[in-house]
Amino acid sequence: MPEFTREFAATLVPLWTNNAGALVESLNQCFDAAWTLSVDAECPFSPAELGYDATAAGLLVSLTVDHQTLLLAIPKSLPLPDWISAPNMSQSSRLETLAMEWSLNCFPEEISCEQFASAYVRSLIDGVEACGPTEGAALIRLRLEGPAGNVSIYGVIGVARVPTPETPEELDDPALTESSPSAATDVDPASSADASKMDAAGADRVRRLLKLPVGVIVKLAEKRIPLGQFLALCPGSILTFEKSCEDLLDLHVNNSLYARGEAVKIGEKFGLKVNEVGSVKHRISAILHPHR
């Protein structure tokens, strides 16, 4: 696994340029926008490079591989909708879908993203610095063009920690919270219509997710052995496992147990005949939340 340095960032620039259409489509779908995207060359990370609006609020999308994290810093002035500070269930699903799709398009195929998330922060620059940019961290600027003009988002390659979501200032003030329309107990007459729109939007995101590739692994068995025994392995060595030959094999999707089945031979190839599958809710959770 390469270290997240400027050298690694240089390999991401052509990849992001090639995947610019997919990256901006995910952003447009999440925020109902119509931006186009271009990618600049990488440069050493410096807070000053984050632009004039980095002191304002925004969204940090984090993609983690082998304890190394890449951040994508999106300023609220893009503009982003107000709901990013306190998203409901449907809006949280949008942000999670955005992070998941970017995790698949920001790294080469041989690198699998282990954790992805998004977090609202009151100050992008403070949020990035709180994540601890590493020595040798790099920056890639992504330019967005849209009806509101040109705005940049930034990829920070190499931070030590994932960002912590923050609460907007309004929610910290009880007086403002009590007077806020969201604190009202009356039901909005248009809520059912809004729910229908959210359901349709959710269905559209699910259809897009069906096109995404996921890692599938069939696990034969596992055991723990002393390091000395491991170092003594050589051609001809045999490891025995407690698992019976008649037991079903585990099928993992994104490193989470998804189904069980039995080994079959298909011509000269190995296959798996699925005997047991979890519930639909469990299956979707296994794909979207592989480490929960």
C-alpha contacts under 8 A as a table, 3 or more apart, distances in Angstrom:
res1	aa1	res2	aa2	distance
1	M	66	D	7.63
1	M	111	I	7.64
2	P	8	F	6.84
3	E	8	F	6.84
3	E	68	Q	7.73
4	F	7	E	7.91
4	F	8	F	5.77
4	F	9	A	7.06
4	F	68	Q	6.75
4	F	69	T	7.82
4	F	70	L	7.86
4	F	136	G	7.88
4	F	137	A	6.75
4	F	157	I	5.73
4	F	158	G	4.83
5	T	8	F	5.26
5	T	9	A	6.21
5	T	136	G	5.08
5	T	137	A	5.11
5	T	138	A	6.03
5	T	157	I	6.65
5	T	158	G	6.32
6	R	9	A	4.78
6	R	10	A	6.17
6	R	42	E	7.09
6	R	43	C	7.01
6	R	44	P	6.52
6	R	136	G	6.22
6	R	137	A	6.14
6	R	138	A	4.82
6	R	139	L	7.81
6	R	157	I	7.61
7	E	10	A	5.21
7	E	11	T	6.93
8	F	11	T	5.30
8	F	12	L	6.69
9	A	12	L	5.02
9	A	13	V	6.60
9	A	42	E	6.30
9	A	138	A	6.44
9	A	139	L	7.58
9	A	140	I	7.46
9	A	157	I	6.51
10	A	13	V	5.52
10	A	14	P	7.84
10	A	41	A	7.41
10	A	42	E	5.99
11	T	14	P	6.47
11	T	15	L	7.05
12	L	15	L	5.02
12	L	16	W	5.93
12	L	106	C	7.29
12	L	107	F	7.10
13	V	16	W	5.24
13	V	17	T	6.07
13	V	39	V	6.91
13	V	40	D	7.37
13	V	41	A	6.37
13	V	42	E	6.98
13	V	140	I	7.50
14	P	17	T	4.92
14	P	18	N	6.06
15	L	18	N	5.10
15	L	19	N	6.10
15	L	106	C	7.31
15	L	107	F	7.65
15	L	108	P	7.41
16	W	19	N	4.87
16	W	20	A	5.57
16	W	23	L	7.88
16	W	39	V	6.91
16	W	105	N	7.42
16	W	106	C	6.30
17	T	20	A	5.05
17	T	38	S	6.75
17	T	39	V	5.72
18	N	21	G	7.65
19	N	22	A	5.36
19	N	23	L	6.16
19	N	105	N	6.42
19	N	106	C	7.93
20	A	23	L	5.08
20	A	24	V	6.10
20	A	37	L	6.08
20	A	38	S	6.65
20	A	39	V	7.62
21	G	24	V	5.44
21	G	25	E	6.01
21	G	36	T	7.78
21	G	37	L	7.31
22	A	25	E	5.06
22	A	26	S	6.33
22	A	105	N	7.29
23	L	26	S	5.43
23	L	27	L	6.56
23	L	101	E	7.77
23	L	102	W	6.32
23	L	105	N	6.81
24	V	27	L	4.92
24	V	28	N	6.00
24	V	35	W	6.83
24	V	36	T	6.39
24	V	37	L	6.07
25	E	28	N	5.02
25	E	29	Q	6.01
26	S	29	Q	5.20
26	S	30	C	6.15
26	S	98	L	5.69
26	S	101	E	6.77
26	S	102	W	7.50
27	L	30	C	5.19
27	L	31	F	6.28
27	L	33	A	7.59
27	L	98	L	6.58
28	N	31	F	5.36
28	N	32	D	5.26
28	N	33	A	4.46
28	N	34	A	5.70
28	N	35	W	6.57
29	Q	32	D	5.22
29	Q	33	A	6.86
30	C	33	A	7.92
30	C	94	R	5.42
30	C	95	L	6.69
30	C	97	T	7.88
30	C	98	L	6.42
31	F	80	L	7.07
31	F	81	P	7.21
34	A	146	G	6.32
34	A	147	P	7.84
35	W	144	L	6.02
35	W	145	E	5.37
35	W	146	G	4.62
35	W	147	P	7.78
36	T	144	L	5.57
36	T	145	E	5.23
36	T	146	G	6.63
37	L	142	L	6.60
37	L	143	R	5.58
37	L	144	L	4.70
37	L	145	E	6.51
38	S	142	L	5.73
38	S	143	R	5.23
38	S	144	L	6.75
39	V	140	I	7.41
39	V	141	R	6.17
39	V	142	L	4.62
39	V	143	R	6.29
40	D	140	I	6.31
40	D	141	R	5.33
40	D	142	L	6.19
40	D	143	R	7.62
41	A	140	I	6.27
41	A	141	R	7.30
42	E	138	A	6.60
42	E	139	L	5.51
42	E	140	I	4.63
42	E	141	R	7.30
43	C	138	A	5.67
43	C	139	L	5.31
43	C	140	I	6.63
44	P	136	G	7.05
44	P	137	A	6.35
44	P	138	A	4.44
44	P	139	L	5.90
45	F	49	E	7.27
45	F	136	G	7.63
45	F	137	A	5.44
45	F	138	A	4.38
45	F	139	L	4.95
45	F	156	V	7.07
46	S	49	E	5.40
46	S	50	L	7.39
46	S	139	L	7.79
47	P	50	L	5.58
47	P	125	I	6.68
48	A	51	G	6.45
50	L	53	D	7.79
50	L	54	A	5.78
50	L	125	I	7.41
50	L	154	Y	6.90
51	G	54	A	5.68
52	Y	55	T	7.04
53	D	56	A	5.51
53	D	75	P	6.73
53	D	77	S	7.34
54	A	57	A	7.49
54	A	75	P	6.64
54	A	123	S	6.59
54	A	124	L	5.06
54	A	125	I	5.32
55	T	123	S	4.95
55	T	124	L	5.86
55	T	125	I	5.67
55	T	126	D	7.43
56	A	75	P	7.09
56	A	76	K	7.35
56	A	122	R	6.36
56	A	123	S	4.75
56	A	124	L	6.27
57	A	75	P	6.35
57	A	76	K	5.75
57	A	120	Y	7.48
57	A	121	V	5.63
57	A	122	R	4.06
57	A	123	S	4.46
57	A	124	L	5.81
58	G	73	A	7.17
58	G	74	I	5.56
58	G	75	P	4.30
58	G	76	K	4.44
58	G	77	S	7.82
58	G	80	L	7.98
58	G	120	Y	5.90
58	G	121	V	5.65
58	G	122	R	6.53
58	G	123	S	6.66
58	G	124	L	5.77
59	L	73	A	5.99
59	L	74	I	5.07
59	L	75	P	6.44
59	L	76	K	7.07
59	L	84	I	7.57
59	L	118	S	6.75
59	L	119	A	5.69
59	L	120	Y	4.65
59	L	121	V	6.15
59	L	124	L	7.35
60	L	71	L	6.29
60	L	72	L	5.64
60	L	73	A	4.77
60	L	74	I	6.31
60	L	118	S	5.54
60	L	119	A	5.23
60	L	120	Y	6.39
60	L	121	V	7.20
60	L	124	L	7.45
60	L	127	G	7.76
60	L	163	P	7.06
61	V	71	L	5.60
61	V	72	L	5.05
61	V	73	A	6.63
61	V	99	A	6.19
61	V	116	F	7.39
61	V	117	A	5.79
61	V	118	S	4.23
61	V	119	A	6.47
62	S	69	T	6.44
62	S	70	L	5.74
62	S	71	L	4.63
62	S	72	L	6.52
62	S	99	A	7.43
62	S	115	Q	7.93
62	S	116	F	5.54
62	S	117	A	5.38
62	S	118	S	6.09
62	S	162	V	6.22
62	S	163	P	7.25
63	L	69	T	5.50
63	L	70	L	5.17
63	L	71	L	6.46
63	L	99	A	7.56
63	L	103	S	6.06
63	L	113	C	6.47
63	L	114	E	7.69
63	L	115	Q	5.95
63	L	116	F	4.61
63	L	117	A	6.91
64	T	67	H	6.27
64	T	68	Q	5.49
64	T	69	T	4.22
64	T	70	L	6.33
64	T	113	C	5.85
64	T	114	E	5.76
64	T	115	Q	5.07
64	T	116	F	6.28
64	T	162	V	7.87
65	V	68	Q	5.24
65	V	69	T	6.29
65	V	111	I	7.78
65	V	112	S	6.95
65	V	113	C	5.13
65	V	114	E	5.38
65	V	115	Q	7.08
66	D	114	E	7.33
67	H	160	A	7.44
68	Q	158	G	6.31
68	Q	159	V	6.53
68	Q	160	A	6.25
68	Q	161	R	7.85
69	T	157	I	6.98
69	T	158	G	5.65
69	T	159	V	5.31
69	T	160	A	6.46
69	T	161	R	6.80
69	T	162	V	6.78
70	L	155	G	6.93
70	L	156	V	5.70
70	L	157	I	4.63
70	L	158	G	5.62
70	L	159	V	6.52
71	L	128	V	7.81
71	L	154	Y	7.91
71	L	155	G	5.59
71	L	156	V	4.97
71	L	157	I	6.51
71	L	158	G	7.88
71	L	159	V	7.59
72	L	153	I	6.96
72	L	154	Y	5.51
72	L	155	G	4.43
72	L	156	V	6.27
73	A	124	L	6.71
73	A	128	V	7.95
73	A	153	I	5.66
73	A	154	Y	5.13
73	A	155	G	6.40
73	A	156	V	7.64
74	I	78	L	7.47
74	I	124	L	7.88
74	I	152	S	7.76
74	I	153	I	4.99
74	I	154	Y	6.93
75	P	78	L	5.80
75	P	79	P	7.52
75	P	80	L	7.53
75	P	124	L	7.05
75	P	153	I	6.85
76	K	79	P	5.32
76	K	80	L	4.81
76	K	81	P	7.61
77	S	80	L	6.39
78	L	148	A	7.95
78	L	151	V	6.03
78	L	152	S	7.97
79	P	148	A	7.91
80	L	84	I	7.40
81	P	84	I	6.23
82	D	85	S	6.43
83	W	86	A	5.44
83	W	87	P	5.13
83	W	88	N	7.92
83	W	91	Q	7.65
84	I	87	P	5.41
84	I	91	Q	7.79
84	I	120	Y	6.51
85	S	120	Y	5.65
85	S	121	V	7.96
85	S	166	E	7.89
85	S	167	T	6.77
85	S	168	P	6.01
86	A	167	T	7.61
86	A	168	P	7.85
87	P	90	S	7.64
87	P	91	Q	5.13
87	P	92	S	5.49
88	N	91	Q	5.23
88	N	92	S	5.95
89	M	92	S	5.10
89	M	93	S	6.23
90	S	93	S	5.06
90	S	94	R	6.46
90	S	198	M	6.54
90	S	202	G	7.15
91	Q	94	R	4.95
91	Q	95	L	6.44
92	S	95	L	5.13
92	S	96	E	6.14
93	S	96	E	5.03
93	S	97	T	6.04
93	S	202	G	7.91
94	R	97	T	5.13
94	R	98	L	6.21
94	R	202	G	7.89
94	R	205	R	7.73
95	L	98	L	5.02
95	L	99	A	6.28
95	L	117	A	7.95
95	L	118	S	6.50
96	E	99	A	5.14
96	E	100	M	6.10
96	E	116	F	7.90
96	E	117	A	6.34
96	E	118	S	6.90
97	T	100	M	5.03
97	T	101	E	6.04
97	T	205	R	7.43
97	T	209	L	7.97
98	L	101	E	5.31
98	L	102	W	6.13
99	A	102	W	5.17
99	A	103	S	6.07
99	A	116	F	5.76
99	A	117	A	5.74
99	A	118	S	6.52
100	M	103	S	5.05
100	M	104	L	6.66
100	M	116	F	6.25
100	M	117	A	7.79
100	M	288	L	7.60
101	E	104	L	5.29
101	E	105	N	6.47
101	E	212	L	7.77
102	W	105	N	4.99
102	W	106	C	5.70
103	S	106	C	5.62
103	S	107	F	6.87
103	S	113	C	5.94
103	S	116	F	6.70
104	L	107	F	6.43
104	L	109	E	7.89
104	L	112	S	7.85
104	L	113	C	7.37
104	L	212	L	7.99
105	N	108	P	7.63
107	F	111	I	6.07
107	F	112	S	7.58
107	F	113	C	7.80
108	P	111	I	5.58
109	E	112	S	7.13
113	C	116	F	7.22
114	E	291	H	7.93
115	Q	291	H	7.51
118	S	165	P	7.88
119	A	163	P	6.41
119	A	164	T	6.34
119	A	165	P	4.45
119	A	166	E	7.31
120	Y	165	P	5.18
120	Y	166	E	5.82
120	Y	167	T	7.70
121	V	124	L	6.19
121	V	127	G	6.05
121	V	164	T	7.85
121	V	165	P	6.06
121	V	166	E	5.22
121	V	167	T	7.66
121	V	168	P	7.96
122	R	127	G	7.71
122	R	166	E	6.82
122	R	167	T	7.86
122	R	168	P	6.67
123	S	126	D	5.28
123	S	127	G	5.99
124	L	127	G	4.97
124	L	128	V	6.07
125	I	128	V	5.16
125	I	129	E	6.14
126	D	129	E	5.16
126	D	130	A	5.98
127	G	130	A	5.15
127	G	131	C	6.57
127	G	163	P	6.54
127	G	164	T	7.99
128	V	131	C	5.28
128	V	132	G	7.08
128	V	133	P	7.30
128	V	163	P	7.46
129	E	132	G	5.30
129	E	133	P	6.33
130	A	161	R	7.95
130	A	163	P	7.32
131	C	159	V	5.79
131	C	160	A	5.91
131	C	161	R	4.63
131	C	162	V	5.92
131	C	163	P	5.82
132	G	159	V	5.22
132	G	160	A	5.20
132	G	161	R	6.37
133	P	137	A	6.10
133	P	158	G	5.89
133	P	159	V	4.09
133	P	160	A	6.30
134	T	137	A	5.30
134	T	158	G	5.60
134	T	159	V	5.27
134	T	160	A	6.40
136	G	158	G	7.58
137	A	156	V	7.04
137	A	157	I	5.58
137	A	158	G	4.75
137	A	159	V	7.15
138	A	156	V	5.89
138	A	157	I	5.12
138	A	158	G	6.80
139	L	154	Y	6.71
139	L	155	G	5.56
139	L	156	V	4.77
139	L	157	I	6.13
140	I	154	Y	5.75
140	I	155	G	4.91
140	I	156	V	6.65
140	I	157	I	7.86
141	R	152	S	6.56
141	R	153	I	6.12
141	R	154	Y	4.69
141	R	155	G	6.31
142	L	152	S	5.57
142	L	153	I	5.26
142	L	154	Y	5.92
142	L	155	G	7.55
143	R	150	N	6.97
143	R	151	V	6.06
143	R	152	S	4.50
143	R	153	I	6.51
144	L	150	N	5.62
144	L	151	V	5.28
144	L	152	S	5.71
144	L	153	I	7.46
145	E	148	A	7.91
145	E	149	G	5.90
145	E	150	N	4.57
145	E	151	V	6.62
146	G	149	G	5.32
146	G	150	N	6.39
156	V	159	V	7.47
159	V	162	V	7.72
167	T	171	L	6.55
167	T	172	D	7.26
168	P	171	L	5.68
168	P	172	D	7.02
169	E	172	D	5.23
169	E	173	D	6.89
170	E	173	D	5.50
170	E	176	L	6.02
170	E	177	T	6.64
171	L	174	P	7.03
171	L	176	L	7.18
171	L	177	T	5.76
172	D	177	T	7.76
173	D	176	L	5.37
173	D	177	T	6.17
174	P	177	T	4.89
174	P	178	E	6.08
175	A	178	E	5.28
175	A	179	S	6.42
176	L	179	S	5.22
176	L	180	S	5.92
177	T	180	S	5.05
177	T	183	A	6.48
178	E	183	A	5.96
178	E	184	A	7.94
179	S	183	A	7.05
180	S	183	A	5.43
180	S	184	A	7.23
181	P	184	A	5.45
187	V	191	S	7.26
188	D	191	S	5.22
189	P	192	S	7.34
190	A	193	A	5.34
190	A	194	D	6.21
191	S	194	D	4.97
191	S	195	A	6.04
192	S	195	A	4.99
192	S	196	S	6.32
193	A	196	S	5.11
193	A	197	K	6.41
194	D	197	K	5.09
194	D	198	M	6.23
195	A	198	M	5.01
195	A	199	D	6.10
196	S	199	D	5.03
196	S	200	A	6.25
197	K	200	A	5.13
197	K	201	A	6.18
198	M	201	A	4.96
198	M	202	G	5.98
199	D	202	G	4.99
199	D	203	A	6.15
200	A	203	A	5.09
200	A	204	D	6.29
201	A	204	D	5.09
201	A	205	R	6.37
202	G	205	R	5.13
202	G	206	V	6.27
203	A	206	V	5.06
203	A	207	R	6.29
204	D	207	R	5.13
204	D	208	R	6.43
205	R	208	R	5.08
205	R	209	L	6.20
206	V	209	L	4.95
206	V	210	L	6.36
207	R	210	L	5.27
207	R	211	K	7.34
208	R	211	K	5.71
208	R	212	L	7.33
209	L	212	L	5.31
214	V	253	V	6.72
214	V	254	N	6.31
214	V	287	I	7.74
215	G	253	V	5.68
215	G	254	N	5.24
215	G	255	N	7.68
216	V	251	L	7.05
216	V	252	H	5.70
216	V	253	V	4.71
216	V	254	N	6.59
216	V	255	N	7.80
217	I	251	L	5.81
217	I	252	H	5.05
217	I	253	V	6.53
217	I	255	N	7.51
218	V	249	L	6.69
218	V	250	D	5.69
218	V	251	L	4.61
218	V	252	H	6.21
219	K	222	E	7.89
219	K	249	L	6.08
219	K	250	D	5.24
219	K	251	L	6.44
219	K	252	H	7.44
220	L	249	L	5.69
220	L	250	D	7.07
221	A	241	F	6.78
221	A	243	K	6.41
221	A	249	L	7.82
222	E	241	F	7.06
223	K	241	F	6.74
225	I	229	Q	6.54
225	I	230	F	6.76
226	P	229	Q	5.34
226	P	230	F	6.46
227	L	230	F	4.98
227	L	231	L	6.17
228	G	231	L	5.16
228	G	232	A	6.26
229	Q	232	A	5.07
229	Q	233	L	6.63
230	F	233	L	5.48
233	L	237	S	5.86
234	C	237	S	5.58
241	F	244	S	7.94
243	K	247	D	6.78
244	S	247	D	5.33
247	D	262	E	7.74
248	L	260	R	5.83
248	L	261	G	5.06
248	L	262	E	5.17
249	L	260	R	5.47
249	L	261	G	5.33
249	L	262	E	5.86
249	L	263	A	7.28
250	D	257	L	6.70
250	D	258	Y	7.70
250	D	259	A	6.22
250	D	260	R	4.66
250	D	261	G	6.73
251	L	257	L	6.02
251	L	258	Y	5.75
251	L	259	A	5.08
251	L	260	R	5.55
251	L	261	G	7.39
252	H	255	N	5.31
252	H	256	S	5.01
252	H	257	L	4.41
252	H	258	Y	5.30
252	H	259	A	7.05
253	V	256	S	5.32
253	V	257	L	6.47
253	V	258	Y	6.00
253	V	286	A	6.81
253	V	287	I	6.25
253	V	290	P	7.81
254	N	286	A	7.22
254	N	287	I	6.01
254	N	290	P	5.60
255	N	290	P	6.12
255	N	291	H	7.79
256	S	286	A	5.52
256	S	287	I	7.50
256	S	290	P	5.37
256	S	291	H	7.26
257	L	286	A	7.05
258	Y	277	V	6.49
258	Y	278	G	6.33
258	Y	282	H	7.81
258	Y	283	R	6.03
258	Y	286	A	6.50
259	A	274	V	6.92
259	A	275	N	7.65
259	A	276	E	5.48
259	A	277	V	4.37
259	A	278	G	6.23
260	R	274	V	5.84
260	R	275	N	5.85
260	R	276	E	5.05
260	R	277	V	6.58
261	G	272	L	5.97
261	G	273	K	5.19
261	G	274	V	4.06
261	G	275	N	4.64
261	G	276	E	6.43
262	E	272	L	5.56
262	E	273	K	5.24
262	E	274	V	6.63
262	E	275	N	7.15
263	A	270	F	7.15
263	A	271	G	5.85
263	A	272	L	4.71
263	A	273	K	6.31
264	V	270	F	6.19
264	V	271	G	5.06
264	V	272	L	5.63
264	V	273	K	6.45
265	K	268	E	6.82
265	K	269	K	5.93
265	K	270	F	5.03
265	K	271	G	5.84
266	I	269	K	5.08
266	I	270	F	6.00
266	I	271	G	6.21
274	V	277	V	7.39
277	V	283	R	7.97
278	G	282	H	5.79
278	G	283	R	5.99
279	S	282	H	5.07
279	S	283	R	6.10
280	V	283	R	5.05
280	V	284	I	6.20
281	K	284	I	5.38
281	K	285	S	6.13
282	H	285	S	5.04
282	H	286	A	6.04
283	R	286	A	5.09
283	R	287	I	6.50
284	I	287	I	5.28
284	I	288	L	6.14
285	S	288	L	5.17
285	S	289	H	5.30
285	S	290	P	7.29
286	A	289	H	5.52
286	A	290	P	5.16
287	I	290	P	5.81
289	H	292	R	5.61
